[in-house]
Amino acid sequence: MFEPLIIRHPHYDEFNTLLKLPALGKEDTIDYNTALIICGIICDNSYNSGWLARSRDGTRACDPKVPLGAGEVYYFATSDKSYRYPICPSWDEWLLPSIDSALPSAFASFAIPPPPPSLGNGGYMDDLKLRDASCRMTDTYDCCEQAHLVPASARDWWEKNMANISGFEIESAQNGMLLRTDLHRLLDSGAWVPMVKEDKMVLHVLRNTSVSNQFIEQYHDREMQPLIGINMRCLFARIAYSVLPMLSEFLSARRLARENTLFKIDGEVKEWTPEACKSFKIKPRSRNPSPTKPPRLEQVEENGLVVSASWHDDHEDEDYDHINSMAIDGACDDDDSPRGRKRQRSSSRYCNSLPKRVRGLTASKDRHQLHKPLVEYPSPVSS
C-alpha cells in the first residue's frame, strides 16, 4: 500500500489537511509544479505566488526541481505569510483567469497552434473528427468521440467565465478534443487530466482508485498527441473541474473545527462558522440543468459571519447525481451532448466489450486483484 503526500493549510491549527495527493511518479513522487498548480487552484488561483514548504511558517521551501515524496507532509504558503488565505469550495464558485498570462506559467507559455482556417471561428464539436483525426492520447482512429473540456452541462459557469471574453460558444471545437471512448469516460470521471510537465502536455492520473495499476503504468506522464485549435483556458478549466471535488474531506472536517474558515465565493471572501460548514454540501450537478433556474447557494449571515449555507434547487423532480456518489462504473452511460441532440455513439456497448484489464472497470471479484488504492476521492460528474 502506497502512502499519499499530504498538503496542509498553515493558518489553521486543526483539521487543516487540504489535500492528499497520490504520488505515482518515479520512486513514489509527484512533480512539484503539478502539486503547486493543484494547490493554487483551490487556494484562490495563487499558483504563481505560492510555494510548497516543509515548515508551517513557509521558511523551509521545497526545491521546485525536486519531486515531492509520498508519505511526506507539506504546507502551501503564500507571499503574505500572515494572511489566512481563502479556499474556493467548489467548481461553481471558482473563477477562471480572464487572460492566458494569469494561468500557471507552464500553461501560459505552452503554445497550441490555432485551428485551421477552414474551420471558421475554430469550428464546432462536430468538426473534431476533421481537426484531430485520431485520439489525442493514443493516436488511434477507431472508437473515438467528442470530449468537452468545459462540460456541456456547465452553461451557467460558461456564461459567467467565458461567454464575454472567449468569442466562441461552449459547443465550439476550441472547447474539445477527440478521445478514445474509454479515455473520454475516465476524463469525465476525474481519473486523469491534461497537465503541462517539462514543456510537454501529458496525461496526469489524478485519482488512482478510478483506474487499474496497468492504466497508471501505461499512461501516467505519457505525452499526449499534438494539440491544435484548443483554447488553453478551456483546458485549464477542465483541470479545476476535476481538482476541486478533492476538497470534500477538508470541507467536511472543518465542521469539527473550533475556528472559522475563509472561503472565496464568486470573487468575494466569506468567513464561515463551523456550523455553516456542517450544512455546506458541494452542489449536485444535473445531467440536464435548466438555464433559467440553476441551483443556487443560499448563505445566512449574522454579524458578518456565514452561520448557515445550503444549495437550493427549484427542480424537485430533477434527478441529480451527487458529486460524492458518482461511480466510475456509471461513466459509460454519461452523455456530454446537450439534450435533444442525436446521440451518435453507443459507448456502453463499446465499454462493455473491452477486456476488463484494458478498460480498468473490473467486476467486483477482480477489483481487489487489479487495483491498489492509494487515496480515495470523490469524482466530478460531467454531463
Secondary structure as a PSIPRED ss2 file (coil, helix, strand):
# PSIPRED VFORMAT (PSIPRED V4.0)

   1 M C   1.000  0.000  0.000
   2 F C   1.000  0.000  0.000
   3 E C   1.000  0.000  0.000
   4 P C   1.000  0.000  0.000
   5 L E   0.000  0.000  1.000
   6 I E   0.000  0.000  1.000
   7 I E   0.000  0.000  1.000
   8 R E   0.000  0.000  1.000
   9 H C   1.000  0.000  0.000
  10 P C   1.000  0.000  0.000
  11 H C   1.000  0.000  0.000
  12 Y C   1.000  0.000  0.000
  13 D C   1.000  0.000  0.000
  14 E C   1.000  0.000  0.000
  15 F C   1.000  0.000  0.000
  16 N C   1.000  0.000  0.000
  17 T E   0.000  0.000  1.000
  18 L E   0.000  0.000  1.000
  19 L E   0.000  0.000  1.000
  20 K E   0.000  0.000  1.000
  21 L E   0.000  0.000  1.000
  22 P C   1.000  0.000  0.000
  23 A C   1.000  0.000  0.000
  24 L C   1.000  0.000  0.000
  25 G C   1.000  0.000  0.000
  26 K C   1.000  0.000  0.000
  27 E C   1.000  0.000  0.000
  28 D C   1.000  0.000  0.000
  29 T E   0.000  0.000  1.000
  30 I E   0.000  0.000  1.000
  31 D C   1.000  0.000  0.000
  32 Y H   0.000  1.000  0.000
  33 N H   0.000  1.000  0.000
  34 T H   0.000  1.000  0.000
  35 A H   0.000  1.000  0.000
  36 L H   0.000  1.000  0.000
  37 I H   0.000  1.000  0.000
  38 I H   0.000  1.000  0.000
  39 C H   0.000  1.000  0.000
  40 G H   0.000  1.000  0.000
  41 I H   0.000  1.000  0.000
  42 I H   0.000  1.000  0.000
  43 C C   1.000  0.000  0.000
  44 D C   1.000  0.000  0.000
  45 N C   1.000  0.000  0.000
  46 S C   1.000  0.000  0.000
  47 Y C   1.000  0.000  0.000
  48 N C   1.000  0.000  0.000
  49 S C   1.000  0.000  0.000
  50 G C   1.000  0.000  0.000
  51 W E   0.000  0.000  1.000
  52 L E   0.000  0.000  1.000
  53 A E   0.000  0.000  1.000
  54 R C   1.000  0.000  0.000
  55 S C   1.000  0.000  0.000
  56 R C   1.000  0.000  0.000
  57 D C   1.000  0.000  0.000
  58 G C   1.000  0.000  0.000
  59 T C   1.000  0.000  0.000
  60 R C   1.000  0.000  0.000
  61 A E   0.000  0.000  1.000
  62 C C   1.000  0.000  0.000
  63 D C   1.000  0.000  0.000
  64 P C   1.000  0.000  0.000
  65 K C   1.000  0.000  0.000
  66 V C   1.000  0.000  0.000
  67 P C   1.000  0.000  0.000
  68 L E   0.000  0.000  1.000
  69 G E   0.000  0.000  1.000
  70 A C   1.000  0.000  0.000
  71 G C   1.000  0.000  0.000
  72 E C   1.000  0.000  0.000
  73 V E   0.000  0.000  1.000
  74 Y E   0.000  0.000  1.000
  75 Y E   0.000  0.000  1.000
  76 F E   0.000  0.000  1.000
  77 A E   0.000  0.000  1.000
  78 T C   1.000  0.000  0.000
  79 S C   1.000  0.000  0.000
  80 D C   1.000  0.000  0.000
  81 K C   1.000  0.000  0.000
  82 S C   1.000  0.000  0.000
  83 Y C   1.000  0.000  0.000
  84 R C   1.000  0.000  0.000
  85 Y C   1.000  0.000  0.000
  86 P C   1.000  0.000  0.000
  87 I E   0.000  0.000  1.000
  88 C C   1.000  0.000  0.000
  89 P C   1.000  0.000  0.000
  90 S C   1.000  0.000  0.000
  91 W H   0.000  1.000  0.000
  92 D H   0.000  1.000  0.000
  93 E H   0.000  1.000  0.000
  94 W C   1.000  0.000  0.000
  95 L C   1.000  0.000  0.000
  96 L C   1.000  0.000  0.000
  97 P C   1.000  0.000  0.000
  98 S C   1.000  0.000  0.000
  99 I C   1.000  0.000  0.000
 100 D H   0.000  1.000  0.000
 101 S H   0.000  1.000  0.000
 102 A H   0.000  1.000  0.000
 103 L C   1.000  0.000  0.000
 104 P C   1.000  0.000  0.000
 105 S H   0.000  1.000  0.000
 106 A H   0.000  1.000  0.000
 107 F H   0.000  1.000  0.000
 108 A H   0.000  1.000  0.000
 109 S C   1.000  0.000  0.000
 110 F C   1.000  0.000  0.000
 111 A C   1.000  0.000  0.000
 112 I C   1.000  0.000  0.000
 113 P C   1.000  0.000  0.000
 114 P C   1.000  0.000  0.000
 115 P C   1.000  0.000  0.000
 116 P C   1.000  0.000  0.000
 117 P C   1.000  0.000  0.000
 118 S C   1.000  0.000  0.000
 119 L C   1.000  0.000  0.000
 120 G H   0.000  1.000  0.000
 121 N H   0.000  1.000  0.000
 122 G H   0.000  1.000  0.000
 123 G C   1.000  0.000  0.000
 124 Y E   0.000  0.000  1.000
 125 M H   0.000  1.000  0.000
 126 D H   0.000  1.000  0.000
 127 D H   0.000  1.000  0.000
 128 L H   0.000  1.000  0.000
 129 K H   0.000  1.000  0.000
 130 L H   0.000  1.000  0.000
 131 R H   0.000  1.000  0.000
 132 D H   0.000  1.000  0.000
 133 A C   1.000  0.000  0.000
 134 S C   1.000  0.000  0.000
 135 C C   1.000  0.000  0.000
 136 R C   1.000  0.000  0.000
 137 M C   1.000  0.000  0.000
 138 T C   1.000  0.000  0.000
 139 D C   1.000  0.000  0.000
 140 T C   1.000  0.000  0.000
 141 Y C   1.000  0.000  0.000
 142 D C   1.000  0.000  0.000
 143 C C   1.000  0.000  0.000
 144 C E   0.000  0.000  1.000
 145 E E   0.000  0.000  1.000
 146 Q E   0.000  0.000  1.000
 147 A E   0.000  0.000  1.000
 148 H E   0.000  0.000  1.000
 149 L C   1.000  0.000  0.000
 150 V C   1.000  0.000  0.000
 151 P C   1.000  0.000  0.000
 152 A C   1.000  0.000  0.000
 153 S C   1.000  0.000  0.000
 154 A C   1.000  0.000  0.000
 155 R H   0.000  1.000  0.000
 156 D H   0.000  1.000  0.000
 157 W H   0.000  1.000  0.000
 158 W H   0.000  1.000  0.000
 159 E H   0.000  1.000  0.000
 160 K H   0.000  1.000  0.000
 161 N H   0.000  1.000  0.000
 162 M C   1.000  0.000  0.000
 163 A H   0.000  1.000  0.000
 164 N H   0.000  1.000  0.000
 165 I H   0.000  1.000  0.000
 166 S H   0.000  1.000  0.000
 167 G C   1.000  0.000  0.000
 168 F C   1.000  0.000  0.000
 169 E C   1.000  0.000  0.000
 170 I C   1.000  0.000  0.000
 171 E C   1.000  0.000  0.000
 172 S E   0.000  0.000  1.000
 173 A H   0.000  1.000  0.000
 174 Q H   0.000  1.000  0.000
 175 N H   0.000  1.000  0.000
 176 G E   0.000  0.000  1.000
 177 M E   0.000  0.000  1.000
 178 L E   0.000  0.000  1.000
 179 L E   0.000  0.000  1.000
 180 R E   0.000  0.000  1.000
 181 T H   0.000  1.000  0.000
 182 D H   0.000  1.000  0.000
 183 L H   0.000  1.000  0.000
 184 H H   0.000  1.000  0.000
 185 R H   0.000  1.000  0.000
 186 L H   0.000  1.000  0.000
 187 L H   0.000  1.000  0.000
 188 D H   0.000  1.000  0.000
 189 S C   1.000  0.000  0.000
 190 G C   1.000  0.000  0.000
 191 A C   1.000  0.000  0.000
 192 W E   0.000  0.000  1.000
 193 V E   0.000  0.000  1.000
 194 P E   0.000  0.000  1.000
 195 M E   0.000  0.000  1.000
 196 V E   0.000  0.000  1.000
 197 K E   0.000  0.000  1.000
 198 E C   1.000  0.000  0.000
 199 D C   1.000  0.000  0.000
 200 K E   0.000  0.000  1.000
 201 M E   0.000  0.000  1.000
 202 V E   0.000  0.000  1.000
 203 L E   0.000  0.000  1.000
 204 H E   0.000  0.000  1.000
 205 V E   0.000  0.000  1.000
 206 L C   1.000  0.000  0.000
 207 R C   1.000  0.000  0.000
 208 N H   0.000  1.000  0.000
 209 T H   0.000  1.000  0.000
 210 S H   0.000  1.000  0.000
 211 V C   1.000  0.000  0.000
 212 S C   1.000  0.000  0.000
 213 N H   0.000  1.000  0.000
 214 Q H   0.000  1.000  0.000
 215 F H   0.000  1.000  0.000
 216 I H   0.000  1.000  0.000
 217 E H   0.000  1.000  0.000
 218 Q H   0.000  1.000  0.000
 219 Y H   0.000  1.000  0.000
 220 H C   1.000  0.000  0.000
 221 D C   1.000  0.000  0.000
 222 R C   1.000  0.000  0.000
 223 E E   0.000  0.000  1.000
 224 M C   1.000  0.000  0.000
 225 Q C   1.000  0.000  0.000
 226 P C   1.000  0.000  0.000
 227 L C   1.000  0.000  0.000
 228 I C   1.000  0.000  0.000
 229 G C   1.000  0.000  0.000
 230 I C   1.000  0.000  0.000
 231 N C   1.000  0.000  0.000
 232 M H   0.000  1.000  0.000
 233 R H   0.000  1.000  0.000
 234 C H   0.000  1.000  0.000
 235 L H   0.000  1.000  0.000
 236 F H   0.000  1.000  0.000
 237 A H   0.000  1.000  0.000
 238 R H   0.000  1.000  0.000
 239 I H   0.000  1.000  0.000
 240 A H   0.000  1.000  0.000
 241 Y H   0.000  1.000  0.000
 242 S H   0.000  1.000  0.000
 243 V H   0.000  1.000  0.000
 244 L H   0.000  1.000  0.000
 245 P H   0.000  1.000  0.000
 246 M H   0.000  1.000  0.000
 247 L H   0.000  1.000  0.000
 248 S H   0.000  1.000  0.000
 249 E H   0.000  1.000  0.000
 250 F H   0.000  1.000  0.000
 251 L H   0.000  1.000  0.000
 252 S H   0.000  1.000  0.000
 253 A H   0.000  1.000  0.000
 254 R H   0.000  1.000  0.000
 255 R H   0.000  1.000  0.000
 256 L H   0.000  1.000  0.000
 257 A C   1.000  0.000  0.000
 258 R C   1.000  0.000  0.000
 259 E C   1.000  0.000  0.000
 260 N C   1.000  0.000  0.000
 261 T E   0.000  0.000  1.000
 262 L E   0.000  0.000  1.000
 263 F E   0.000  0.000  1.000
 264 K E   0.000  0.000  1.000
 265 I E   0.000  0.000  1.000
 266 D C   1.000  0.000  0.000
 267 G C   1.000  0.000  0.000
 268 E E   0.000  0.000  1.000
 269 V E   0.000  0.000  1.000
 270 K E   0.000  0.000  1.000
 271 E E   0.000  0.000  1.000
 272 W E   0.000  0.000  1.000
 273 T C   1.000  0.000  0.000
 274 P H   0.000  1.000  0.000
 275 E H   0.000  1.000  0.000
 276 A H   0.000  1.000  0.000
 277 C H   0.000  1.000  0.000
 278 K H   0.000  1.000  0.000
 279 S H   0.000  1.000  0.000
 280 F C   1.000  0.000  0.000
 281 K C   1.000  0.000  0.000
 282 I C   1.000  0.000  0.000
 283 K C   1.000  0.000  0.000
 284 P C   1.000  0.000  0.000
 285 R E   0.000  0.000  1.000
 286 S E   0.000  0.000  1.000
 287 R C   1.000  0.000  0.000
 288 N C   1.000  0.000  0.000
 289 P C   1.000  0.000  0.000
 290 S C   1.000  0.000  0.000
 291 P C   1.000  0.000  0.000
 292 T C   1.000  0.000  0.000
 293 K C   1.000  0.000  0.000
 294 P C   1.000  0.000  0.000
 295 P C   1.000  0.000  0.000
 296 R E   0.000  0.000  1.000
 297 L E   0.000  0.000  1.000
 298 E E   0.000  0.000  1.000
 299 Q E   0.000  0.000  1.000
 300 V E   0.000  0.000  1.000
 301 E E   0.000  0.000  1.000
 302 E E   0.000  0.000  1.000
 303 N C   1.000  0.000  0.000
 304 G C   1.000  0.000  0.000
 305 L E   0.000  0.000  1.000
 306 V E   0.000  0.000  1.000
 307 V E   0.000  0.000  1.000
 308 S E   0.000  0.000  1.000
 309 A E   0.000  0.000  1.000
 310 S E   0.000  0.000  1.000
 311 W E   0.000  0.000  1.000
 312 H E   0.000  0.000  1.000
 313 D C   1.000  0.000  0.000
 314 D C   1.000  0.000  0.000
 315 H C   1.000  0.000  0.000
 316 E C   1.000  0.000  0.000
 317 D C   1.000  0.000  0.000
 318 E C   1.000  0.000  0.000
 319 D C   1.000  0.000  0.000
 320 Y E   0.000  0.000  1.000
 321 D E   0.000  0.000  1.000
 322 H C   1.000  0.000  0.000
 323 I H   0.000  1.000  0.000
 324 N H   0.000  1.000  0.000
 325 S H   0.000  1.000  0.000
 326 M C   1.000  0.000  0.000
 327 A C   1.000  0.000  0.000
 328 I H   0.000  1.000  0.000
 329 D H   0.000  1.000  0.000
 330 G H   0.000  1.000  0.000
 331 A H   0.000  1.000  0.000
 332 C H   0.000  1.000  0.000
 333 D H   0.000  1.000  0.000
 334 D C   1.000  0.000  0.000
 335 D C   1.000  0.000  0.000
 336 D C   1.000  0.000  0.000
 337 S C   1.000  0.000  0.000
 338 P C   1.000  0.000  0.000
 339 R C   1.000  0.000  0.000
 340 G C   1.000  0.000  0.000
 341 R C   1.000  0.000  0.000
 342 K C   1.000  0.000  0.000
 343 R C   1.000  0.000  0.000
 344 Q C   1.000  0.000  0.000
 345 R C   1.000  0.000  0.000
 346 S C   1.000  0.000  0.000
 347 S H   0.000  1.000  0.000
 348 S H   0.000  1.000  0.000
 349 R H   0.000  1.000  0.000
 350 Y H   0.000  1.000  0.000
 351 C H   0.000  1.000  0.000
 352 N H   0.000  1.000  0.000
 353 S H   0.000  1.000  0.000
 354 L C   1.000  0.000  0.000
 355 P C   1.000  0.000  0.000
 356 K H   0.000  1.000  0.000
 357 R H   0.000  1.000  0.000
 358 V H   0.000  1.000  0.000
 359 R H   0.000  1.000  0.000
 360 G C   1.000  0.000  0.000
 361 L C   1.000  0.000  0.000
 362 T C   1.000  0.000  0.000
 363 A C   1.000  0.000  0.000
 364 S H   0.000  1.000  0.000
 365 K H   0.000  1.000  0.000
 366 D H   0.000  1.000  0.000
 367 R H   0.000  1.000  0.000
 368 H H   0.000  1.000  0.000
 369 Q H   0.000  1.000  0.000
 370 L H   0.000  1.000  0.000
 371 H C   1.000  0.000  0.000
 372 K C   1.000  0.000  0.000
 373 P C   1.000  0.000  0.000
 374 L C   1.000  0.000  0.000
 375 V C   1.000  0.000  0.000
 376 E C   1.000  0.000  0.000
 377 Y C   1.000  0.000  0.000
 378 P C   1.000  0.000  0.000
 379 S C   1.000  0.000  0.000
 380 P C   1.000  0.000  0.000
 381 V C   1.000  0.000  0.000
 382 S C   1.000  0.000  0.000
 383 S C   1.000  0.000  0.000
